[in-house]
C-alpha cells in the first residue's frame, strides 16, 4: 500500500515548484562554490574562518534581498514591461 501512495504524492508536485526548487539548489551550490569556499580557504585560523563564514552569510542575504527586490519590481511593473517589449 505504501508503494501506491508514493507515486501519487510525487504527482501532486507541480512543475513550477520543481523548477523553483532546482533553481534554488543551483543558486545555493553556486554561492557555496564561488563565495563561501574561497572565503573560508583564504584564512588559516578558526576564528578567521568563522568570521569569513558569517560575512559570507551577509553577502548571501544581500544577494537574496536584491533578487527579491528585482522580482517584486518585475511583478509590479509587469504590464509596463510587456507593453515596452511589444
N, CA, C and O atoms as a Maestro MAE file, in Angstrom:
{
 s_m_m2io_version
 :::
 2.0.0
}

f_m_ct {
 s_m_title
 :::
 protein
 m_atom[344] {
  # First column is atom index #
  i_m_mmod_type
  r_m_x_coord
  r_m_y_coord
  r_m_z_coord
  i_m_residue_number
  s_m_chain_name
  s_m_pdb_residue_name
  s_m_pdb_atom_name
  i_m_atomic_number
  :::
  1 25 0.820 -1.190 0.000 1 A "UNK " " N  " 7
  2 3 0.000 0.000 0.000 1 A "UNK " " CA " 6
  3 2 0.867 1.258 0.000 1 A "UNK " " C  " 6
  4 15 0.494 2.255 -0.619 1 A "UNK " " O  " 8
  5 25 2.021 1.234 0.683 2 A "UNK " " N  " 7
  6 3 2.898 2.397 0.717 2 A "UNK " " CA " 6
  7 2 3.486 2.706 -0.643 2 A "UNK " " C  " 6
  8 15 3.762 3.865 -0.954 2 A "UNK " " O  " 8
  9 25 3.683 1.652 -1.477 3 A "UNK " " N  " 7
  10 3 4.235 1.867 -2.811 3 A "UNK " " CA " 6
  11 2 3.227 2.561 -3.720 3 A "UNK " " C  " 6
  12 15 3.615 3.241 -4.670 3 A "UNK " " O  " 8
  13 25 1.950 2.396 -3.439 4 A "UNK " " N  " 7
  14 3 0.913 3.044 -4.246 4 A "UNK " " CA " 6
  15 2 0.813 4.525 -3.896 4 A "UNK " " C  " 6
  16 15 0.570 5.350 -4.777 4 A "UNK " " O  " 8
  17 25 0.992 4.869 -2.651 5 A "UNK " " N  " 7
  18 3 0.859 6.262 -2.223 5 A "UNK " " CA " 6
  19 2 2.046 7.128 -2.642 5 A "UNK " " C  " 6
  20 15 1.882 8.328 -2.859 5 A "UNK " " O  " 8
  21 25 3.224 6.546 -2.757 6 A "UNK " " N  " 7
  22 3 4.406 7.338 -3.091 6 A "UNK " " CA " 6
  23 2 4.311 7.977 -4.482 6 A "UNK " " C  " 6
  24 15 4.567 9.175 -4.597 6 A "UNK " " O  " 8
  25 25 3.956 7.239 -5.548 7 A "UNK " " N  " 7
  26 3 3.823 7.926 -6.844 7 A "UNK " " CA " 6
  27 2 2.716 8.973 -6.852 7 A "UNK " " C  " 6
  28 15 2.837 9.993 -7.532 7 A "UNK " " O  " 8
  29 25 1.640 8.736 -6.106 8 A "UNK " " N  " 7
  30 3 0.576 9.735 -6.052 8 A "UNK " " CA " 6
  31 2 1.049 11.004 -5.370 8 A "UNK " " C  " 6
  32 15 0.668 12.104 -5.772 8 A "UNK " " O  " 8
  33 25 1.873 10.865 -4.345 9 A "UNK " " N  " 7
  34 3 2.401 12.049 -3.662 9 A "UNK " " CA " 6
  35 2 3.348 12.818 -4.572 9 A "UNK " " C  " 6
  36 15 3.377 14.048 -4.542 9 A "UNK " " O  " 8
  37 25 4.118 12.106 -5.374 10 A "UNK " " N  " 7
  38 3 5.049 12.781 -6.272 10 A "UNK " " CA " 6
  39 2 4.327 13.439 -7.445 10 A "UNK " " C  " 6
  40 15 4.839 14.410 -8.001 10 A "UNK " " O  " 8
  41 25 3.184 12.954 -7.828 11 A "UNK " " N  " 7
  42 3 2.446 13.543 -8.933 11 A "UNK " " CA " 6
  43 2 1.814 14.874 -8.554 11 A "UNK " " C  " 6
  44 15 1.503 15.671 -9.439 11 A "UNK " " O  " 8
  45 25 1.618 15.134 -7.291 12 A "UNK " " N  " 7
  46 3 0.970 16.372 -6.870 12 A "UNK " " CA " 6
  47 2 1.920 17.570 -6.908 12 A "UNK " " C  " 6
  48 15 1.471 18.712 -6.803 12 A "UNK " " O  " 8
  49 25 3.203 17.330 -7.053 13 A "UNK " " N  " 7
  50 3 4.162 18.428 -7.132 13 A "UNK " " CA " 6
  51 2 4.088 19.025 -8.535 13 A "UNK " " C  " 6
  52 15 4.313 18.333 -9.528 13 A "UNK " " O  " 8
  53 25 3.775 20.296 -8.602 14 A "UNK " " N  " 7
  54 3 3.656 20.969 -9.894 14 A "UNK " " CA " 6
  55 2 5.042 21.269 -10.466 14 A "UNK " " C  " 6
  56 15 6.036 21.289 -9.740 14 A "UNK " " O  " 8
  57 25 5.087 21.499 -11.758 15 A "UNK " " N  " 7
  58 3 6.358 21.762 -12.429 15 A "UNK " " CA " 6
  59 2 7.025 23.031 -11.919 15 A "UNK " " C  " 6
  60 15 8.251 23.100 -11.840 15 A "UNK " " O  " 8
  61 25 6.221 24.042 -11.572 16 A "UNK " " N  " 7
  62 3 6.798 25.301 -11.102 16 A "UNK " " CA " 6
  63 2 7.590 25.095 -9.820 16 A "UNK " " C  " 6
  64 15 8.666 25.666 -9.651 16 A "UNK " " O  " 8
  65 25 7.056 24.277 -8.916 17 A "UNK " " N  " 7
  66 3 7.750 24.028 -7.649 17 A "UNK " " CA " 6
  67 2 9.055 23.282 -7.883 17 A "UNK " " C  " 6
  68 15 10.058 23.552 -7.223 17 A "UNK " " O  " 8
  69 25 9.039 22.349 -8.815 18 A "UNK " " N  " 7
  70 3 10.269 21.629 -9.134 18 A "UNK " " CA " 6
  71 2 11.301 22.565 -9.749 18 A "UNK " " C  " 6
  72 15 12.484 22.494 -9.415 18 A "UNK " " O  " 8
  73 25 10.854 23.445 -10.649 19 A "UNK " " N  " 7
  74 3 11.784 24.383 -11.272 19 A "UNK " " CA " 6
  75 2 12.348 25.374 -10.265 19 A "UNK " " C  " 6
  76 15 13.546 25.656 -10.276 19 A "UNK " " O  " 8
  77 25 11.489 25.907 -9.388 20 A "UNK " " N  " 7
  78 3 11.971 26.837 -8.370 20 A "UNK " " CA " 6
  79 2 12.914 26.150 -7.388 20 A "UNK " " C  " 6
  80 15 13.915 26.735 -6.973 20 A "UNK " " O  " 8
  81 25 12.605 24.936 -7.023 21 A "UNK " " N  " 7
  82 3 13.489 24.177 -6.132 21 A "UNK " " CA " 6
  83 2 14.828 23.897 -6.777 21 A "UNK " " C  " 6
  84 15 15.867 24.013 -6.128 21 A "UNK " " O  " 8
  85 25 14.818 23.527 -8.051 22 A "UNK " " N  " 7
  86 3 16.059 23.270 -8.769 22 A "UNK " " CA " 6
  87 2 16.871 24.548 -8.934 22 A "UNK " " C  " 6
  88 15 18.094 24.527 -8.796 22 A "UNK " " O  " 8
  89 25 16.200 25.664 -9.228 23 A "UNK " " N  " 7
  90 3 16.898 26.941 -9.353 23 A "UNK " " CA " 6
  91 2 17.502 27.363 -8.013 23 A "UNK " " C  " 6
  92 15 18.617 27.884 -7.971 23 A "UNK " " O  " 8
  93 25 16.772 27.141 -6.925 24 A "UNK " " N  " 7
  94 3 17.304 27.448 -5.600 24 A "UNK " " CA " 6
  95 2 18.513 26.585 -5.264 24 A "UNK " " C  " 6
  96 15 19.480 27.070 -4.676 24 A "UNK " " O  " 8
  97 25 18.462 25.314 -5.633 25 A "UNK " " N  " 7
  98 3 19.595 24.421 -5.394 25 A "UNK " " CA " 6
  99 2 20.815 24.861 -6.195 25 A "UNK " " C  " 6
  100 15 21.933 24.850 -5.680 25 A "UNK " " O  " 8
  101 25 20.609 25.245 -7.444 26 A "UNK " " N  " 7
  102 3 21.719 25.735 -8.269 26 A "UNK " " CA " 6
  103 2 22.306 27.012 -7.667 26 A "UNK " " C  " 6
  104 15 23.525 27.179 -7.631 26 A "UNK " " O  " 8
  105 25 21.444 27.910 -7.197 27 A "UNK " " N  " 7
  106 3 21.923 29.155 -6.593 27 A "UNK " " CA " 6
  107 2 22.715 28.875 -5.318 27 A "UNK " " C  " 6
  108 15 23.738 29.513 -5.071 27 A "UNK " " O  " 8
  109 25 22.250 27.930 -4.512 28 A "UNK " " N  " 7
  110 3 22.958 27.591 -3.274 28 A "UNK " " CA " 6
  111 2 24.310 26.953 -3.565 28 A "UNK " " C  " 6
  112 15 25.303 27.288 -2.918 28 A "UNK " " O  " 8
  113 25 24.360 26.048 -4.521 29 A "UNK " " N  " 7
  114 3 25.630 25.419 -4.900 29 A "UNK " " CA " 6
  115 2 26.589 26.459 -5.461 29 A "UNK " " C  " 6
  116 15 27.786 26.417 -5.179 29 A "UNK " " O  " 8
  117 25 26.070 27.391 -6.253 30 A "UNK " " N  " 7
  118 3 26.909 28.461 -6.800 30 A "UNK " " CA " 6
  119 2 27.448 29.350 -5.696 30 A "UNK " " C  " 6
  120 15 28.622 29.722 -5.716 30 A "UNK " " O  " 8
  121 25 26.599 29.698 -4.724 31 A "UNK " " N  " 7
  122 3 27.057 30.518 -3.606 31 A "UNK " " CA " 6
  123 2 28.168 29.815 -2.836 31 A "UNK " " C  " 6
  124 15 29.193 30.416 -2.515 31 A "UNK " " O  " 8
  125 25 27.955 28.551 -2.549 32 A "UNK " " N  " 7
  126 3 28.963 27.805 -1.789 32 A "UNK " " CA " 6
  127 2 30.256 27.705 -2.581 32 A "UNK " " C  " 6
  128 15 31.339 27.880 -2.022 32 A "UNK " " O  " 8
  129 25 30.157 27.424 -3.879 33 A "UNK " " N  " 7
  130 3 31.357 27.236 -4.685 33 A "UNK " " CA " 6
  131 2 32.104 28.512 -5.013 33 A "UNK " " C  " 6
  132 15 33.332 28.503 -5.098 33 A "UNK " " O  " 8
  133 25 31.385 29.613 -5.200 34 A "UNK " " N  " 7
  134 3 32.047 30.847 -5.635 34 A "UNK " " CA " 6
  135 2 32.306 31.849 -4.524 34 A "UNK " " C  " 6
  136 15 33.157 32.725 -4.676 34 A "UNK " " O  " 8
  137 25 31.594 31.743 -3.412 35 A "UNK " " N  " 7
  138 3 31.755 32.726 -2.344 35 A "UNK " " CA " 6
  139 2 32.234 32.085 -1.041 35 A "UNK " " C  " 6
  140 15 33.235 32.519 -0.471 35 A "UNK " " O  " 8
  141 25 31.531 31.064 -0.570 36 A "UNK " " N  " 7
  142 3 31.832 30.518 0.757 36 A "UNK " " CA " 6
  143 2 33.162 29.758 0.801 36 A "UNK " " C  " 6
  144 15 33.979 30.006 1.687 36 A "UNK " " O  " 8
  145 25 33.386 28.855 -0.124 37 A "UNK " " N  " 7
  146 3 34.625 28.065 -0.102 37 A "UNK " " CA " 6
  147 2 35.867 28.938 -0.281 37 A "UNK " " C  " 6
  148 15 36.828 28.756 0.466 37 A "UNK " " O  " 8
  149 25 35.900 29.888 -1.243 38 A "UNK " " N  " 7
  150 3 37.085 30.751 -1.323 38 A "UNK " " CA " 6
  151 2 37.281 31.614 -0.075 38 A "UNK " " C  " 6
  152 15 38.415 31.867 0.330 38 A "UNK " " O  " 8
  153 25 36.183 32.065 0.534 39 A "UNK " " N  " 7
  154 3 36.319 32.883 1.746 39 A "UNK " " CA " 6
  155 2 36.883 32.064 2.889 39 A "UNK " " C  " 6
  156 15 37.726 32.555 3.640 39 A "UNK " " O  " 8
  157 25 36.441 30.835 3.038 40 A "UNK " " N  " 7
  158 3 36.936 30.007 4.130 40 A "UNK " " CA " 6
  159 2 38.358 29.531 3.900 40 A "UNK " " C  " 6
  160 15 39.126 29.387 4.851 40 A "UNK " " O  " 8
  161 25 38.716 29.287 2.648 41 A "UNK " " N  " 7
  162 3 40.065 28.790 2.373 41 A "UNK " " CA " 6
  163 2 41.116 29.899 2.380 41 A "UNK " " C  " 6
  164 15 42.310 29.614 2.292 41 A "UNK " " O  " 8
  165 25 40.693 31.149 2.482 42 A "UNK " " N  " 7
  166 3 41.646 32.262 2.482 42 A "UNK " " CA " 6
  167 2 42.302 32.479 3.830 42 A "UNK " " C  " 6
  168 15 43.307 33.185 3.920 42 A "UNK " " O  " 8
  169 25 41.764 31.899 4.857 43 A "UNK " " N  " 7
  170 3 42.262 32.148 6.211 43 A "UNK " " CA " 6
  171 2 42.694 30.848 6.866 43 A "UNK " " C  " 6
  172 15 42.217 29.771 6.509 43 A "UNK " " O  " 8
  173 25 43.611 30.958 7.838 44 A "UNK " " N  " 7
  174 3 44.148 29.779 8.492 44 A "UNK " " CA " 6
  175 2 43.577 29.520 9.868 44 A "UNK " " C  " 6
  176 15 43.367 28.367 10.243 44 A "UNK " " O  " 8
  177 25 43.324 30.568 10.624 45 A "UNK " " N  " 7
  178 3 42.837 30.388 11.988 45 A "UNK " " CA " 6
  179 2 41.335 30.133 11.993 45 A "UNK " " C  " 6
  180 15 40.607 30.568 11.100 45 A "UNK " " O  " 8
  181 25 40.895 29.424 13.013 46 A "UNK " " N  " 7
  182 3 39.492 29.052 13.104 46 A "UNK " " CA " 6
  183 2 38.603 30.286 13.239 46 A "UNK " " C  " 6
  184 15 37.559 30.363 12.591 46 A "UNK " " O  " 8
  185 25 38.995 31.244 14.063 47 A "UNK " " N  " 7
  186 3 38.146 32.423 14.261 47 A "UNK " " CA " 6
  187 2 38.074 33.262 12.991 47 A "UNK " " C  " 6
  188 15 37.056 33.903 12.731 47 A "UNK " " O  " 8
  189 25 39.152 33.265 12.189 48 A "UNK " " N  " 7
  190 3 39.121 33.984 10.923 48 A "UNK " " CA " 6
  191 2 38.167 33.301 9.940 48 A "UNK " " C  " 6
  192 15 37.428 33.967 9.214 48 A "UNK " " O  " 8
  193 25 38.191 31.975 9.926 49 A "UNK " " N  " 7
  194 3 37.278 31.235 9.060 49 A "UNK " " CA " 6
  195 2 35.835 31.440 9.495 49 A "UNK " " C  " 6
  196 15 34.943 31.562 8.655 49 A "UNK " " O  " 8
  197 25 35.600 31.478 10.808 50 A "UNK " " N  " 7
  198 3 34.246 31.714 11.312 50 A "UNK " " CA " 6
  199 2 33.761 33.114 10.920 50 A "UNK " " C  " 6
  200 15 32.614 33.287 10.509 50 A "UNK " " O  " 8
  201 25 34.630 34.093 11.049 51 A "UNK " " N  " 7
  202 3 34.257 35.461 10.662 51 A "UNK " " CA " 6
  203 2 33.990 35.548 9.162 51 A "UNK " " C  " 6
  204 15 33.052 36.224 8.739 51 A "UNK " " O  " 8
  205 25 34.803 34.875 8.361 52 A "UNK " " N  " 7
  206 3 34.582 34.876 6.908 52 A "UNK " " CA " 6
  207 2 33.266 34.181 6.568 52 A "UNK " " C  " 6
  208 15 32.563 34.605 5.651 52 A "UNK " " O  " 8
  209 25 32.931 33.131 7.290 53 A "UNK " " N  " 7
  210 3 31.658 32.450 7.063 53 A "UNK " " CA " 6
  211 2 30.473 33.329 7.408 53 A "UNK " " C  " 6
  212 15 29.482 33.349 6.677 53 A "UNK " " O  " 8
  213 25 30.562 34.062 8.520 54 A "UNK " " N  " 7
  214 3 29.472 34.962 8.914 54 A "UNK " " CA " 6
  215 2 29.331 36.093 7.901 54 A "UNK " " C  " 6
  216 15 28.216 36.454 7.525 54 A "UNK " " O  " 8
  217 25 30.448 36.649 7.461 55 A "UNK " " N  " 7
  218 3 30.375 37.712 6.461 55 A "UNK " " CA " 6
  219 2 29.846 37.184 5.127 55 A "UNK " " C  " 6
  220 15 29.177 37.914 4.395 55 A "UNK " " O  " 8
  221 25 30.139 35.928 4.807 56 A "UNK " " N  " 7
  222 3 29.583 35.327 3.594 56 A "UNK " " CA " 6
  223 2 28.067 35.197 3.697 56 A "UNK " " C  " 6
  224 15 27.364 35.316 2.694 56 A "UNK " " O  " 8
  225 25 27.564 34.955 4.898 57 A "UNK " " N  " 7
  226 3 26.111 34.899 5.084 57 A "UNK " " CA " 6
  227 2 25.481 36.273 4.859 57 A "UNK " " C  " 6
  228 15 24.357 36.367 4.365 57 A "UNK " " O  " 8
  229 25 26.196 37.331 5.216 58 A "UNK " " N  " 7
  230 3 25.705 38.675 4.910 58 A "UNK " " CA " 6
  231 2 25.654 38.912 3.400 58 A "UNK " " C  " 6
  232 15 24.726 39.543 2.894 58 A "UNK " " O  " 8
  233 25 26.650 38.406 2.695 59 A "UNK " " N  " 7
  234 3 26.647 38.514 1.232 59 A "UNK " " CA " 6
  235 2 25.461 37.741 0.662 59 A "UNK " " C  " 6
  236 15 24.790 38.221 -0.252 59 A "UNK " " O  " 8
  237 25 25.199 36.547 1.194 60 A "UNK " " N  " 7
  238 3 24.053 35.761 0.740 60 A "UNK " " CA " 6
  239 2 22.747 36.507 1.002 60 A "UNK " " C  " 6
  240 15 21.863 36.529 0.145 60 A "UNK " " O  " 8
  241 25 22.622 37.112 2.170 61 A "UNK " " N  " 7
  242 3 21.409 37.871 2.492 61 A "UNK " " CA " 6
  243 2 21.245 39.060 1.547 61 A "UNK " " C  " 6
  244 15 20.131 39.360 1.119 61 A "UNK " " O  " 8
  245 25 22.340 39.735 1.222 62 A "UNK " " N  " 7
  246 3 22.264 40.869 0.295 62 A "UNK " " CA " 6
  247 2 21.858 40.406 -1.099 62 A "UNK " " C  " 6
  248 15 21.056 41.064 -1.761 62 A "UNK " " O  " 8
  249 25 22.404 39.284 -1.546 63 A "UNK " " N  " 7
  250 3 22.030 38.762 -2.862 63 A "UNK " " CA " 6
  251 2 20.566 38.347 -2.903 63 A "UNK " " C  " 6
  252 15 19.877 38.584 -3.895 63 A "UNK " " O  " 8
  253 25 20.092 37.728 -1.830 64 A "UNK " " N  " 7
  254 3 18.678 37.356 -1.762 64 A "UNK " " CA " 6
  255 2 17.781 38.582 -1.770 64 A "UNK " " C  " 6
  256 15 16.747 38.597 -2.439 64 A "UNK " " O  " 8
  257 25 18.175 39.610 -1.026 65 A "UNK " " N  " 7
  258 3 17.380 40.835 -0.978 65 A "UNK " " CA " 6
  259 2 17.334 41.510 -2.346 65 A "UNK " " C  " 6
  260 15 16.278 41.987 -2.763 65 A "UNK " " O  " 8
  261 25 18.450 41.555 -3.038 66 A "UNK " " N  " 7
  262 3 18.477 42.131 -4.379 66 A "UNK " " CA " 6
  263 2 17.578 41.335 -5.317 66 A "UNK " " C  " 6
  264 15 16.839 41.922 -6.107 66 A "UNK " " O  " 8
  265 25 17.631 40.016 -5.242 67 A "UNK " " N  " 7
  266 3 16.785 39.184 -6.084 67 A "UNK " " CA " 6
  267 2 15.315 39.365 -5.793 67 A "UNK " " C  " 6
  268 15 14.499 39.394 -6.715 67 A "UNK " " O  " 8
  269 25 14.961 39.486 -4.522 68 A "UNK " " N  " 7
  270 3 13.562 39.699 -4.146 68 A "UNK " " CA " 6
  271 2 13.071 41.054 -4.637 68 A "UNK " " C  " 6
  272 15 11.953 41.166 -5.139 68 A "UNK " " O  " 8
  273 25 13.904 42.087 -4.495 69 A "UNK " " N  " 7
  274 3 13.511 43.426 -4.953 69 A "UNK " " CA " 6
  275 2 13.315 43.442 -6.464 69 A "UNK " " C  " 6
  276 15 12.333 44.004 -6.950 69 A "UNK " " O  " 8
  277 25 14.234 42.833 -7.215 70 A "UNK " " N  " 7
  278 3 14.076 42.776 -8.665 70 A "UNK " " CA " 6
  279 2 12.840 41.973 -9.052 70 A "UNK " " C  " 6
  280 15 12.103 42.366 -9.956 70 A "UNK " " O  " 8
  281 25 12.612 40.870 -8.385 71 A "UNK " " N  " 7
  282 3 11.434 40.058 -8.676 71 A "UNK " " CA " 6
  283 2 10.144 40.800 -8.397 71 A "UNK " " C  " 6
  284 15 9.211 40.744 -9.198 71 A "UNK " " O  " 8
  285 25 10.079 41.493 -7.273 72 A "UNK " " N  " 7
  286 3 8.879 42.269 -6.957 72 A "UNK " " CA " 6
  287 2 8.691 43.427 -7.934 72 A "UNK " " C  " 6
  288 15 7.560 43.756 -8.293 72 A "UNK " " O  " 8
  289 25 9.776 44.041 -8.362 73 A "UNK " " N  " 7
  290 3 9.668 45.122 -9.339 73 A "UNK " " CA " 6
  291 2 9.138 44.597 -10.665 73 A "UNK " " C  " 6
  292 15 8.325 45.256 -11.313 73 A "UNK " " O  " 8
  293 25 9.590 43.423 -11.072 74 A "UNK " " N  " 7
  294 3 9.094 42.838 -12.318 74 A "UNK " " CA " 6
  295 2 7.614 42.507 -12.197 74 A "UNK " " C  " 6
  296 15 6.847 42.755 -13.127 74 A "UNK " " O  " 8
  297 25 7.206 41.955 -11.072 75 A "UNK " " N  " 7
  298 3 5.790 41.632 -10.875 75 A "UNK " " CA " 6
  299 2 4.954 42.907 -10.836 75 A "UNK " " C  " 6
  300 15 3.875 42.950 -11.427 75 A "UNK " " O  " 8
  301 25 5.425 43.934 -10.160 76 A "UNK " " N  " 7
  302 3 4.665 45.173 -10.020 76 A "UNK " " CA " 6
  303 2 4.532 45.903 -11.353 76 A "UNK " " C  " 6
  304 15 3.463 46.421 -11.676 76 A "UNK " " O  " 8
  305 25 5.612 45.944 -12.122 77 A "UNK " " N  " 7
  306 3 5.614 46.675 -13.390 77 A "UNK " " CA " 6
  307 2 5.468 45.752 -14.600 77 A "UNK " " C  " 6
  308 15 5.904 46.104 -15.697 77 A "UNK " " O  " 8
  309 25 4.862 44.578 -14.416 78 A "UNK " " N  " 7
  310 3 4.795 43.604 -15.496 78 A "UNK " " CA " 6
  311 2 4.052 44.138 -16.720 78 A "UNK " " C  " 6
  312 15 4.497 43.929 -17.849 78 A "UNK " " O  " 8
  313 25 2.947 44.811 -16.514 79 A "UNK " " N  " 7
  314 3 2.185 45.343 -17.643 79 A "UNK " " CA " 6
  315 2 2.984 46.374 -18.426 79 A "UNK " " C  " 6
  316 15 2.951 46.384 -19.656 79 A "UNK " " O  " 8
  317 25 3.699 47.238 -17.722 80 A "UNK " " N  " 7
  318 3 4.525 48.239 -18.407 80 A "UNK " " CA " 6
  319 2 5.666 47.591 -19.157 80 A "UNK " " C  " 6
  320 15 6.006 48.022 -20.259 80 A "UNK " " O  " 8
  321 25 6.268 46.557 -18.577 81 A "UNK " " N  " 7
  322 3 7.366 45.849 -19.237 81 A "UNK " " CA " 6
  323 2 6.845 45.125 -20.476 81 A "UNK " " C  " 6
  324 15 7.500 45.124 -21.519 81 A "UNK " " O  " 8
  325 25 5.670 44.512 -20.364 82 A "UNK " " N  " 7
  326 3 5.087 43.801 -21.502 82 A "UNK " " CA " 6
  327 2 4.766 44.763 -22.645 82 A "UNK " " C  " 6
  328 15 4.984 44.430 -23.810 82 A "UNK " " O  " 8
  329 25 4.251 45.948 -22.326 83 A "UNK " " N  " 7
  330 3 3.960 46.944 -23.366 83 A "UNK " " CA " 6
  331 2 5.261 47.460 -23.997 83 A "UNK " " C  " 6
  332 15 5.319 47.700 -25.203 83 A "UNK " " O  " 8
  333 25 6.291 47.624 -23.180 84 A "UNK " " N  " 7
  334 3 7.568 48.119 -23.691 84 A "UNK " " CA " 6
  335 2 8.202 47.125 -24.652 84 A "UNK " " C  " 6
  336 15 8.792 47.524 -25.655 84 A "UNK " " O  " 8
  337 25 8.087 45.842 -24.358 85 A "UNK " " N  " 7
  338 3 8.681 44.811 -25.207 85 A "UNK " " CA " 6
  339 2 7.804 44.461 -26.407 85 A "UNK " " C  " 6
  340 15 8.248 43.767 -27.321 85 A "UNK " " O  " 8
  341 25 6.575 44.936 -26.404 86 A "UNK " " N  " 7
  342 3 5.723 44.705 -27.571 86 A "UNK " " CA " 6
  343 2 4.783 43.612 -27.297 86 A "UNK " " C  " 6
  344 15 3.976 43.261 -28.157 86 A "UNK " " O  " 8
  :::
 }
 m_bond[343] {
  # First column is bond index #
  i_m_from
  i_m_to
  i_m_order
  :::
  1 1 2 1
  2 2 3 1
  3 3 4 2
  4 3 5 1
  5 5 6 1
  6 6 7 1
  7 7 8 2
  8 7 9 1
  9 9 10 1
  10 10 11 1
  11 11 12 2
  12 11 13 1
  13 13 14 1
  14 14 15 1
  15 15 16 2
  16 15 17 1
  17 17 18 1
  18 18 19 1
  19 19 20 2
  20 19 21 1
  21 21 22 1
  22 22 23 1
  23 23 24 2
  24 23 25 1
  25 25 26 1
  26 26 27 1
  27 27 28 2
  28 27 29 1
  29 29 30 1
  30 30 31 1
  31 31 32 2
  32 31 33 1
  33 33 34 1
  34 34 35 1
  35 35 36 2
  36 35 37 1
  37 37 38 1
  38 38 39 1
  39 39 40 2
  40 39 41 1
  41 41 42 1
  42 42 43 1
  43 43 44 2
  44 43 45 1
  45 45 46 1
  46 46 47 1
  47 47 48 2
  48 47 49 1
  49 49 50 1
  50 50 51 1
  51 51 52 2
  52 51 53 1
  53 53 54 1
  54 54 55 1
  55 55 56 2
  56 55 57 1
  57 57 58 1
  58 58 59 1
  59 59 60 2
  60 59 61 1
  61 61 62 1
  62 62 63 1
  63 63 64 2
  64 63 65 1
  65 65 66 1
  66 66 67 1
  67 67 68 2
  68 67 69 1
  69 69 70 1
  70 70 71 1
  71 71 72 2
  72 71 73 1
  73 73 74 1
  74 74 75 1
  75 75 76 2
  76 75 77 1
  77 77 78 1
  78 78 79 1
  79 79 80 2
  80 79 81 1
  81 81 82 1
  82 82 83 1
  83 83 84 2
  84 83 85 1
  85 85 86 1
  86 86 87 1
  87 87 88 2
  88 87 89 1
  89 89 90 1
  90 90 91 1
  91 91 92 2
  92 91 93 1
  93 93 94 1
  94 94 95 1
  95 95 96 2
  96 95 97 1
  97 97 98 1
  98 98 99 1
  99 99 100 2
  100 99 101 1
  101 101 102 1
  102 102 103 1
  103 103 104 2
  104 103 105 1
  105 105 106 1
  106 106 107 1
  107 107 108 2
  108 107 109 1
  109 109 110 1
  110 110 111 1
  111 111 112 2
  112 111 113 1
  113 113 114 1
  114 114 115 1
  115 115 116 2
  116 115 117 1
  117 117 118 1
  118 118 119 1
  119 119 120 2
  120 119 121 1
  121 121 122 1
  122 122 123 1
  123 123 124 2
  124 123 125 1
  125 125 126 1
  126 126 127 1
  127 127 128 2
  128 127 129 1
  129 129 130 1
  130 130 131 1
  131 131 132 2
  132 131 133 1
  133 133 134 1
  134 134 135 1
  135 135 136 2
  136 135 137 1
  137 137 138 1
  138 138 139 1
  139 139 140 2
  140 139 141 1
  141 141 142 1
  142 142 143 1
  143 143 144 2
  144 143 145 1
  145 145 146 1
  146 146 147 1
  147 147 148 2
  148 147 149 1
  149 149 150 1
  150 150 151 1
  151 151 152 2
  152 151 153 1
  153 153 154 1
  154 154 155 1
  155 155 156 2
  156 155 157 1
  157 157 158 1
  158 158 159 1
  159 159 160 2
  160 159 161 1
  161 161 162 1
  162 162 163 1
  163 163 164 2
  164 163 165 1
  165 165 166 1
  166 166 167 1
  167 167 168 2
  168 167 169 1
  169 169 170 1
  170 170 171 1
  171 171 172 2
  172 171 173 1
  173 173 174 1
  174 174 175 1
  175 175 176 2
  176 175 177 1
  177 177 178 1
  178 178 179 1
  179 179 180 2
  180 179 181 1
  181 181 182 1
  182 182 183 1
  183 183 184 2
  184 183 185 1
  185 185 186 1
  186 186 187 1
  187 187 188 2
  188 187 189 1
  189 189 190 1
  190 190 191 1
  191 191 192 2
  192 191 193 1
  193 193 194 1
  194 194 195 1
  195 195 196 2
  196 195 197 1
  197 197 198 1
  198 198 199 1
  199 199 200 2
  200 199 201 1
  201 201 202 1
  202 202 203 1
  203 203 204 2
  204 203 205 1
  205 205 206 1
  206 206 207 1
  207 207 208 2
  208 207 209 1
  209 209 210 1
  210 210 211 1
  211 211 212 2
  212 211 213 1
  213 213 214 1
  214 214 215 1
  215 215 216 2
  216 215 217 1
  217 217 218 1
  218 218 219 1
  219 219 220 2
  220 219 221 1
  221 221 222 1
  222 222 223 1
  223 223 224 2
  224 223 225 1
  225 225 226 1
  226 226 227 1
  227 227 228 2
  228 227 229 1
  229 229 230 1
  230 230 231 1
  231 231 232 2
  232 231 233 1
  233 233 234 1
  234 234 235 1
  235 235 236 2
  236 235 237 1
  237 237 238 1
  238 238 239 1
  239 239 240 2
  240 239 241 1
  241 241 242 1
  242 242 243 1
  243 243 244 2
  244 243 245 1
  245 245 246 1
  246 246 247 1
  247 247 248 2
  248 247 249 1
  249 249 250 1
  250 250 251 1
  251 251 252 2
  252 251 253 1
  253 253 254 1
  254 254 255 1
  255 255 256 2
  256 255 257 1
  257 257 258 1
  258 258 259 1
  259 259 260 2
  260 259 261 1
  261 261 262 1
  262 262 263 1
  263 263 264 2
  264 263 265 1
  265 265 266 1
  266 266 267 1
  267 267 268 2
  268 267 269 1
  269 269 270 1
  270 270 271 1
  271 271 272 2
  272 271 273 1
  273 273 274 1
  274 274 275 1
  275 275 276 2
  276 275 277 1
  277 277 278 1
  278 278 279 1
  279 279 280 2
  280 279 281 1
  281 281 282 1
  282 282 283 1
  283 283 284 2
  284 283 285 1
  285 285 286 1
  286 286 287 1
  287 287 288 2
  288 287 289 1
  289 289 290 1
  290 290 291 1
  291 291 292 2
  292 291 293 1
  293 293 294 1
  294 294 295 1
  295 295 296 2
  296 295 297 1
  297 297 298 1
  298 298 299 1
  299 299 300 2
  300 299 301 1
  301 301 302 1
  302 302 303 1
  303 303 304 2
  304 303 305 1
  305 305 306 1
  306 306 307 1
  307 307 308 2
  308 307 309 1
  309 309 310 1
  310 310 311 1
  311 311 312 2
  312 311 313 1
  313 313 314 1
  314 314 315 1
  315 315 316 2
  316 315 317 1
  317 317 318 1
  318 318 319 1
  319 319 320 2
  320 319 321 1
  321 321 322 1
  322 322 323 1
  323 323 324 2
  324 323 325 1
  325 325 326 1
  326 326 327 1
  327 327 328 2
  328 327 329 1
  329 329 330 1
  330 330 331 1
  331 331 332 2
  332 331 333 1
  333 333 334 1
  334 334 335 1
  335 335 336 2
  336 335 337 1
  337 337 338 1
  338 338 339 1
  339 339 340 2
  340 339 341 1
  341 341 342 1
  342 342 343 1
  343 343 344 2
  :::
 }
}
